[in-house]
Amino acid sequence: MITRREFLQASMALAAITGTDAFGSWSRLAAQQTLTQDDLLRFDDFGNVTLIHVTDIHAQLRPIWFREPEINIGVGEAKGVVPHLTGTDFLSKFGIAKGSADAYALTYDDYVALARSYGRMGGMDRVATVVKSIRAARPDALLLDGGDTWHGSMTSFLTKGQDMVNVMAALGVEAMTSHWEWTYGTDRVKEIVETLPFPFLGANIFDAEWDEPAFEPYKIFERGGVKIAVIGQAFPYMPIANPKWMFPEYSFGIREERMQEVVDEVRAAGVDLVVCLSHNGFDVDRKMASRVKGIDVVLTGHTHDAVPEPVLIGETILIASGSNGKFVSRIDLDVRDGRMMGYLHKLIPIFSDVITPDADMAALIDKEREPFKAQLEEKIGTTESLLYRRGNFNGSWDDLICDAIRSERDAQIAMSPGVRWGTTLLPGDAITREDIHNVTSMTYGACYRTEMSGETIKTILEDVADNIFNPDPYYQQGGDMVRVGGLAYAVDVSKPIGERISNIALADNGEAIEAGKTYTVAGWASVNEGTEGPQIWDVIETHVRKIGTVQLKPNTSVTVTGI
């Protein structure tokens, strides 16, 4: 008798072959300038259940540039494994040809040249075309949104997320979970949730006073004769990574025991398939999936990883679908007698010049943007440098942001949060107001100016480093490393907390930072209530208008060892 594990392993091999063949065909066809929508959407229907997954869209309604990370360091058991592979290591792992369409979509190598060849990616009107195509083949397909959806753009900021709420409802989303959604505050989240045509799931969201579940933990769907439980897992570290004062009524956390209880509950109710719609982040989900029994599929989000093959954790498959609308995952499952017997998966790249926009969604997007069109499209300056954010350490967008902060706020040192969201601009691109908001738009964007001791500066760097490089994923509570301007330091990611950061100095003159000395520091995105200062986007706009054209020098202020 063939075991379930053998079925899964056989399916894994099949999925890997399918994924590799699909990637290879993109490369060959694109090289011949014959890449078509049909090629991107081709999929051999399999089994009796189809899941569609999108996540971390960050309110990007239109096609964008988005450079994948050059540095994505894994520590502990995650060292040197997916998703902590970049560039040629990533290409080699998945058998992807250098210079191909998939290399452009999934890595940073030769990004500018490939971007000019293959064009922008994403756009919710293109995503709508893909979703409709899948549903035409599989009418019962279940569309799930992993969160970080209502936040990240100028229009989402000005409408308090309503533009994305309207778009996702029109897309036909059937359940979602959350993270940055909560930064609109409790009242706004509750106002939206009351009107959503689909459930807002969070098994790990509890009432802070009564310590009891506060939102629907799961939703059971019946598709193709199969009962499917979708369990929501919101971002567990909300009160640490974001301002707790915006949602004091709720507590979060990984709540591993709670997840096991909910899985057991839905299994006892007779479901055939258990799906965890998670915003934990890849490494946290990998650990959770190894410890919680009975989950068939984890649809992961938060860390923005785009992985072209499922990762098998015991008998659970882990799916990572990228960010910013660049990809849509399709997962076909063979579910029989209450068991997942096999699957096929495809990470569908949303090449905006290839996929035809859905007319209805395009019209809705235009309608949402129209009241703000003049503001959005106003040109502030031009960049001659590639502006990107994603990576464990400073990106060029944050170099520009830190330059603006130091100049406009008259500070020795600038700090910019290590958030993962933020789109890219190519050399020669205009910098519009919308572009600036795409890397700064949030509800607590005041740019403060204060005095800090050298000891405090080191403590901040050590704390943030531990949030990223703690070998236990359950203690990785942040995004990427805090970005700095006017400051240089060394970090050994292999060391324990308190010992990772050394050689801290003022970058302008090399003067060592002294623990007992005070320095002028400016930054933004403080989680402290009542933070004062101009909005960060205004600070950047003022700076860019003054300089006209952005030309950044390579940043070598951070020395990384222990990799």
Sequence and secondary structure as in RCSB ss.txt:
>XXXX:A:sequence
MITRREFLQASMALAAITGTDAFGSWSRLAAQQTLTQDDLLRFDDFGNVTLIHVTDIHAQLRPIWFREPEINIGV
GEAKGVVPHLTGTDFLSKFGIAKGSADAYALTYDDYVALARSYGRMGGMDRVATVVKSIRAARPDALLLDGGDTW
HGSMTSFLTKGQDMVNVMAALGVEAMTSHWEWTYGTDRVKEIVETLPFPFLGANIFDAEWDEPAFEPYKIFERGG
VKIAVIGQAFPYMPIANPKWMFPEYSFGIREERMQEVVDEVRAAGVDLVVCLSHNGFDVDRKMASRVKGIDVVLT
GHTHDAVPEPVLIGETILIASGSNGKFVSRIDLDVRDGRMMGYLHKLIPIFSDVITPDADMAALIDKEREPFKAQ
LEEKIGTTESLLYRRGNFNGSWDDLICDAIRSERDAQIAMSPGVRWGTTLLPGDAITREDIHNVTSMTYGACYRT
EMSGETIKTILEDVADNIFNPDPYYQQGGDMVRVGGLAYAVDVSKPIGERISNIALADNGEAIEAGKTYTVAGWA
SVNEGTEGPQIWDVIETHVRKIGTVQLKPNTSVTVTGI
>XXXX:A:secstr
   HHHHHHHHHHHHHHHHHHHHHHHHHHHHTT   HHHHH     SSEEEEEE   TT  S BB    S     
GGGTTSTTS  HHHHHHHHT  TTSHHHHHH  TTHHHHHHHH  B  HHHHHHHHHHHHHH TT EEEE S  S
 SSHHHHHTTTHHHHHHHHHHT  EE  SGGGGG HHHHHHHHHH SS B  TT EETTTTEE S  EEEEEETT
EEEEEEEE  TTHHHHS GGGSTTEE    HHHHHHHHHHHHHTT SEEEEEE S HHHHHHHHHHSTT  EEEE
 SS  B SS EEETTEEEEEB STTSEEEEEEEEEETTEEEEEEEEEEE BTTTS   HHHHHHHHHHHGGGHHH
HH EEEEESS B   SSS  HHHHHHHHHHHHHHT SEEEE   S   BB TT EEEHHHHHHTT  TT BEEEE
EEEHHHHHHHHHHHHHHHH SSGGG  SSS  EEESEEEEEETTS TTSSEEEEEETTT  B  TTSEEEEEEE 
  STT  S BHHHHHHHHHHHH EE       EEEE  
